[in-house]
């Protein structure tokens, strides 16, 4: 038996616990909050279970079809990307190896994969847990089809799941109201933070510019263009570092140049220790999104004791409200919050302390335990 065979769902020996199959269209080194959530959760679960991640090889620079990463079997299937949607003909064949007693954990933030998982799970008699990360908005030429997809396909996938994980109470209310998910099947499990991001102390910014940080995939939902427009209105001495990559990196860099923003740096994608250092080297964090689920980057910033400024939109509102500064989703409001923080050292200290308190109790170990309770209920 070769390494490829040894790692297939349906073969191999679990160290303990049950076999868990995590399904996500993208996985690190592909950049994104969802991708890192699945990675952290899978690695934590692998301490007690046999964990397989079934994903695609998209955005991974030609990594092998099968690898074992910190005890997690990662299966990267050949795929193509159509309208920002991963399409792999091998996905249903791979999932068909699932057997009774397995838990299929489906991570939802893209189309097509959920429907394939639901169909295969029904055929194999295997329960699946639907982990809802974000209700995406329409974009691109096929975006007009999204409302019909949500109504007729995604809703059915969610209602057929043995359990549905929501990141927040607000999201659970949305899933019950919009998609008709029964309340008894809804479970609130927040995202977590890796231990490396936690700071025990942080000094107030020294004299000089406020070092403002954004971390995220450079795509339309994050609306970094709004943040660039806000930076043209900021009056205090502020430097913005944009960490991330994506289809909009080039256009955003060109926009910053046109706006004459010499105080904005595009650092590209950072991982591991480099990303931890990016938080450590900053004074505050900003998220200008149109919509979020439960932004992992905000939790990481809070663990690093950074004051947070975010747009007052679903997802960010519930996490940042009462802890950081919320701004209306338009440039002038963002600029006002940035200026206010940069000019007020006492406010900075207060928000830094609030961030630290908010991040307590959300380690990935604790999150994994809550997910295991969901699994136990599904298989009881």
C-alpha positions as CSV (number, residue, x, y, z in Angstrom):
1,X,0.0,0.0,0.0
2,X,1.5,3.3,-1.0
3,X,1.2,6.7,0.8
4,X,-1.6,7.8,-1.4
5,X,-3.6,4.7,-0.7
6,X,-2.9,4.7,3.0
7,X,-4.4,8.2,3.4
8,X,-7.7,7.6,1.7
9,X,-11.0,7.8,3.6
10,X,-12.0,4.2,4.1
11,X,-8.5,3.0,4.8
12,X,-5.9,3.6,7.6
13,X,-6.2,3.2,11.3
14,X,-7.5,5.9,13.7
15,X,-5.4,6.6,16.7
16,X,-8.6,7.0,18.8
17,X,-12.1,8.4,18.5
18,X,-14.0,8.5,15.3
19,X,-13.1,9.3,11.7
20,X,-13.9,12.9,10.6
21,X,-13.9,14.0,7.0
22,X,-13.6,17.8,6.7
23,X,-14.8,19.1,3.3
24,X,-13.7,22.5,2.0
25,X,-13.1,23.8,-1.5
26,X,-9.8,25.5,-0.5
27,X,-7.2,24.7,2.1
28,X,-3.9,26.3,3.1
29,X,-1.6,27.4,1.7
30,X,-4.6,28.9,-0.1
31,X,-5.2,32.1,1.7
32,X,-8.4,32.9,3.5
33,X,-10.1,33.0,6.9
34,X,-12.2,29.9,6.2
35,X,-9.2,28.0,5.0
36,X,-7.3,28.7,8.2
37,X,-10.3,27.9,10.4
38,X,-10.5,24.4,8.8
39,X,-6.8,24.0,9.2
40,X,-6.7,24.9,12.9
41,X,-9.8,22.9,13.7
42,X,-8.6,19.8,11.8
43,X,-5.2,19.9,13.6
44,X,-6.8,20.1,17.0
45,X,-9.3,17.3,16.3
46,X,-6.4,15.1,15.0
47,X,-5.2,14.8,18.6
48,X,-8.2,12.5,19.3
49,X,-9.6,11.4,15.9
50,X,-8.6,10.3,12.5
51,X,-9.1,13.5,10.4
52,X,-9.2,13.7,6.7
53,X,-9.5,17.0,4.8
54,X,-11.0,16.6,1.3
55,X,-10.3,19.7,-0.7
56,X,-9.0,20.8,-4.1
57,X,-5.5,21.6,-5.3
58,X,-6.5,25.1,-6.4
59,X,-4.2,27.9,-5.2
60,X,-1.7,25.5,-3.7
61,X,1.2,25.7,-6.1
62,X,1.2,22.1,-7.2
63,X,1.3,20.3,-3.8
64,X,1.0,16.5,-3.8
65,X,-2.5,14.9,-4.0
66,X,-2.1,13.5,-0.5
67,X,0.0,14.8,2.4
68,X,-0.1,14.4,6.2
69,X,0.2,17.7,7.9
70,X,0.4,17.7,11.8
71,X,-1.5,14.4,11.8
72,X,-4.2,15.5,9.3
73,X,-4.6,13.6,6.0
74,X,-5.1,16.3,3.3
75,X,-6.4,15.2,0.0
76,X,-6.1,17.8,-2.7
77,X,-8.2,16.8,-5.7
78,X,-7.7,18.1,-9.3
79,X,-10.2,20.9,-10.0
80,X,-10.9,23.9,-12.1
81,X,-12.3,27.3,-10.9
82,X,-15.4,28.7,-12.6
83,X,-16.8,32.0,-11.5
84,X,-14.8,31.8,-8.2
85,X,-16.3,28.3,-7.6
86,X,-14.1,25.2,-7.3
87,X,-15.3,22.3,-9.5
88,X,-13.8,18.8,-9.1
89,X,-15.2,15.8,-10.8
90,X,-13.4,13.5,-8.3
91,X,-15.0,15.0,-5.2
92,X,-18.2,12.9,-5.1
93,X,-16.1,9.7,-5.9
94,X,-13.8,10.5,-3.0
95,X,-16.6,11.2,-0.6
96,X,-18.3,8.0,-1.6
97,X,-15.6,6.2,0.4
98,X,-17.3,7.5,3.6
99,X,-18.9,4.8,5.7
100,X,-21.4,4.6,8.6
101,X,-19.8,5.9,11.8
102,X,-17.9,8.6,10.0
103,X,-18.8,12.3,10.4
104,X,-18.7,14.5,7.3
105,X,-18.0,18.1,8.3
106,X,-19.0,20.4,5.5
107,X,-17.7,24.0,5.5
108,X,-20.0,26.3,3.7
109,X,-19.1,29.6,2.0
110,X,-19.1,28.6,-1.7
111,X,-21.6,27.0,-4.1
112,X,-21.6,23.5,-5.6
113,X,-19.6,21.6,-2.9
114,X,-22.4,21.6,-0.4
115,X,-24.8,20.0,-2.9
116,X,-22.3,17.3,-3.8
117,X,-21.7,16.5,-0.1
118,X,-25.4,16.3,0.6
119,X,-26.1,14.0,-2.3
120,X,-23.2,11.6,-1.5
121,X,-24.1,11.6,2.2
122,X,-27.6,10.6,1.4
123,X,-26.5,7.8,-0.8
124,X,-24.0,6.5,1.7
125,X,-26.2,6.9,4.8
126,X,-23.6,9.1,6.5
127,X,-24.6,12.2,8.5
128,X,-23.1,15.5,7.7
129,X,-22.6,18.6,9.8
130,X,-23.0,21.9,7.9
131,X,-20.6,24.6,9.2
132,X,-21.9,27.9,8.0
133,X,-19.2,30.6,7.7
134,X,-20.7,33.3,5.5
135,X,-23.8,34.2,3.5
136,X,-22.0,35.5,0.4
137,X,-23.4,38.2,-1.9
138,X,-23.7,38.0,-5.6
139,X,-20.7,39.1,-7.8
140,X,-19.6,38.6,-11.3
141,X,-21.6,37.9,-14.4
142,X,-23.3,34.8,-12.9
143,X,-24.2,36.6,-9.7
144,X,-27.8,37.0,-10.7
145,X,-28.2,33.3,-10.2
146,X,-27.2,33.3,-6.6
147,X,-30.6,34.1,-5.0
148,X,-32.1,31.2,-6.9
149,X,-29.3,28.9,-5.8
150,X,-29.7,29.9,-2.2
151,X,-33.5,29.5,-2.2
152,X,-33.7,26.2,-4.0
153,X,-30.4,24.4,-3.3
154,X,-28.5,25.8,-0.4
155,X,-31.5,25.9,1.9
156,X,-32.2,22.3,1.2
157,X,-28.6,21.3,2.1
158,X,-28.9,23.1,5.4
159,X,-32.2,21.7,6.3
160,X,-31.1,18.1,5.6
161,X,-27.9,18.4,7.7
162,X,-27.8,16.4,10.9
163,X,-26.5,19.6,12.6
164,X,-25.7,23.1,11.5
165,X,-22.9,25.1,13.2
166,X,-23.4,28.9,13.3
167,X,-20.6,31.2,14.4
168,X,-22.9,33.6,16.4
169,X,-26.4,33.9,17.8
170,X,-27.1,36.5,15.1
171,X,-26.1,34.0,12.4
172,X,-28.2,31.3,14.0
173,X,-31.2,33.6,13.9
174,X,-30.5,34.3,10.2
175,X,-30.3,30.6,9.4
176,X,-33.5,29.8,11.1
177,X,-35.4,32.7,9.5
178,X,-33.9,32.7,6.0
179,X,-33.3,29.0,5.4
180,X,-35.8,27.3,7.8
181,X,-33.1,25.4,9.7
182,X,-34.8,23.8,12.8
183,X,-33.7,25.4,16.0
184,X,-33.0,22.1,17.6
185,X,-30.3,21.4,15.0
186,X,-28.5,24.7,15.3
187,X,-25.3,24.9,17.4
188,X,-23.3,28.0,18.2
189,X,-19.6,27.5,17.9
190,X,-17.3,30.5,17.5
191,X,-14.0,30.6,15.7
192,X,-10.9,30.3,17.8
193,X,-7.4,31.7,18.1
194,X,-4.1,29.9,17.9
195,X,-1.9,30.3,21.0
196,X,0.9,32.0,19.1
197,X,-1.3,35.2,18.6
198,X,-1.8,35.9,22.3
199,X,0.2,38.7,23.9
200,X,0.5,39.0,27.7
201,X,1.2,42.7,27.4
202,X,1.5,45.5,24.9
203,X,2.9,49.0,25.3
204,X,1.0,52.0,24.1
205,X,2.2,53.3,20.7
206,X,5.4,55.3,20.8
207,X,5.7,58.8,19.2
208,X,5.3,58.5,15.5
209,X,2.7,57.2,13.1
210,X,-0.1,54.8,14.2
211,X,0.7,51.5,12.5
212,X,-2.6,50.3,11.2
213,X,-3.0,46.7,9.9
214,X,-5.5,45.0,7.6
215,X,-5.3,41.2,7.1
216,X,-7.5,39.3,4.6
217,X,-8.0,38.0,1.1
218,X,-8.2,40.9,-1.4
219,X,-11.6,40.3,-2.8
220,X,-14.7,42.4,-3.2
221,X,-16.4,41.5,0.1
222,X,-13.5,42.9,2.1
223,X,-13.9,46.3,0.4
224,X,-10.3,47.4,0.9
225,X,-11.1,50.1,-1.7
226,X,-13.3,51.7,1.0
227,X,-10.3,51.7,3.4
228,X,-8.1,53.3,0.8
229,X,-10.6,56.1,0.2
230,X,-10.8,56.5,4.0
231,X,-7.0,56.9,4.2
232,X,-7.2,60.0,1.9
233,X,-9.4,61.6,4.6
234,X,-7.3,60.7,7.6
235,X,-5.7,63.7,9.3
236,X,-3.5,62.0,11.9
237,X,-0.1,60.4,11.1
238,X,-1.1,56.9,10.2
239,X,0.6,54.1,8.2
240,X,-1.5,51.3,6.8
241,X,-0.1,47.8,6.1
242,X,-2.3,45.6,3.9
243,X,-1.5,41.9,4.4
244,X,-3.1,39.5,1.9
245,X,-3.4,38.5,-1.7
246,X,-6.2,37.9,-4.2
247,X,-7.6,38.9,-7.5
248,X,-7.9,42.6,-6.5
249,X,-4.4,43.1,-5.3
250,X,-3.2,44.7,-8.5
251,X,-6.2,47.0,-8.9
252,X,-6.0,48.1,-5.3
253,X,-2.3,48.9,-5.5
254,X,-3.0,50.9,-8.6
255,X,-5.8,52.7,-6.8
256,X,-3.5,53.6,-3.9
257,X,-1.0,55.0,-6.3
258,X,-3.6,57.1,-8.1
259,X,-4.8,58.5,-4.7
260,X,-1.2,59.4,-3.8
261,X,-1.2,57.1,-0.7
262,X,2.5,56.8,0.0
263,X,1.6,55.7,3.6
264,X,0.0,52.4,2.4
265,X,2.1,49.2,2.0
266,X,0.9,46.1,0.2
267,X,2.8,43.3,2.0
268,X,1.3,40.3,0.2
269,X,0.3,37.1,1.8
270,X,1.9,36.2,5.1
271,X,1.8,32.9,7.0
272,X,2.8,31.3,10.2
273,X,5.4,33.3,12.2
274,X,5.4,36.1,9.7
275,X,1.7,36.7,10.2
276,X,2.0,36.5,14.0
277,X,4.8,39.1,13.7
278,X,2.6,41.4,11.5
279,X,0.1,41.6,14.4
280,X,2.9,42.1,16.9
281,X,4.4,45.0,14.9
282,X,1.2,46.9,14.6
283,X,-0.7,49.3,16.8
284,X,-4.3,48.8,15.6
285,X,-6.4,46.7,13.3
286,X,-9.0,47.7,10.7
287,X,-11.6,45.7,8.8
288,X,-13.6,47.6,6.2
289,X,-15.8,44.6,5.0
290,X,-19.3,44.7,3.5
291,X,-20.2,41.5,5.4
292,X,-18.5,38.9,7.6
293,X,-19.2,35.6,9.3
294,X,-17.0,35.7,12.4
295,X,-13.8,37.2,11.2
296,X,-10.8,35.1,12.3
297,X,-8.5,38.0,11.7
298,X,-10.3,40.2,14.2
299,X,-10.0,37.5,16.9
300,X,-6.3,37.2,16.2
301,X,-6.0,41.0,16.4
302,X,-7.8,41.0,19.8
303,X,-5.6,38.2,21.1
304,X,-2.6,40.4,20.1
305,X,-4.2,43.2,22.2
306,X,-4.8,45.4,19.2
307,X,-7.6,47.9,19.3
308,X,-10.0,47.1,16.4
309,X,-11.9,49.4,14.0
310,X,-14.5,47.7,11.8
311,X,-17.5,48.5,9.7
312,X,-20.8,48.2,11.4
313,X,-22.0,45.2,9.3
314,X,-23.2,41.6,10.1
315,X,-20.5,39.5,11.6
316,X,-18.2,42.3,12.6
317,X,-21.0,44.1,14.5
318,X,-21.5,41.2,16.9
319,X,-17.8,40.6,17.5
320,X,-16.5,44.2,17.7
321,X,-19.5,46.0,19.3
322,X,-18.7,47.0,22.9
323,X,-15.0,46.0,22.4
324,X,-13.7,48.1,19.5
325,X,-14.9,50.9,17.3
326,X,-17.6,50.4,14.8
327,X,-18.0,52.7,11.8
328,X,-20.7,53.1,9.2
329,X,-19.6,51.4,6.0
330,X,-18.4,54.5,4.2
331,X,-15.0,56.2,4.0
332,X,-15.6,59.3,6.1
333,X,-16.9,57.3,9.1
334,X,-13.9,55.0,8.9
335,X,-11.5,57.9,8.7
336,X,-13.1,59.6,11.7
337,X,-12.6,56.4,13.8
338,X,-9.0,56.1,12.7
339,X,-8.2,59.7,13.5
340,X,-10.0,59.4,16.9
341,X,-7.9,56.3,17.9
342,X,-4.6,57.8,16.6
343,X,-5.2,61.0,18.6
344,X,-6.3,59.5,22.0
345,X,-3.7,57.4,23.9
346,X,-6.2,56.7,26.7
347,X,-8.7,55.3,24.2
348,X,-6.0,53.1,22.7
349,X,-5.2,51.6,26.2
350,X,-8.9,51.0,26.9
351,X,-9.6,49.3,23.6
352,X,-6.4,47.2,23.9
353,X,-7.6,45.9,27.3
354,X,-11.1,45.2,25.9
355,X,-9.6,43.2,23.0
356,X,-7.6,41.1,25.4
357,X,-10.7,40.3,27.5
358,X,-12.8,39.5,24.4
359,X,-10.2,37.0,23.2
360,X,-10.1,35.0,26.4
361,X,-11.6,31.6,26.2
362,X,-11.5,31.1,22.4
363,X,-8.5,28.8,21.9
364,X,-8.8,26.3,19.2
365,X,-8.7,23.5,21.8
366,X,-11.9,24.8,23.4
367,X,-13.5,25.3,20.0
368,X,-12.7,21.7,19.0
369,X,-14.3,20.4,22.2
370,X,-17.5,22.2,21.3
371,X,-17.4,20.7,17.8
372,X,-16.9,17.2,19.3
373,X,-20.1,17.7,21.4
374,X,-21.9,18.4,18.1
375,X,-20.4,15.2,16.6
376,X,-21.5,13.1,19.6
377,X,-25.1,14.4,19.3
378,X,-25.2,13.7,15.6
379,X,-24.1,10.0,16.2
380,X,-26.1,9.4,19.3
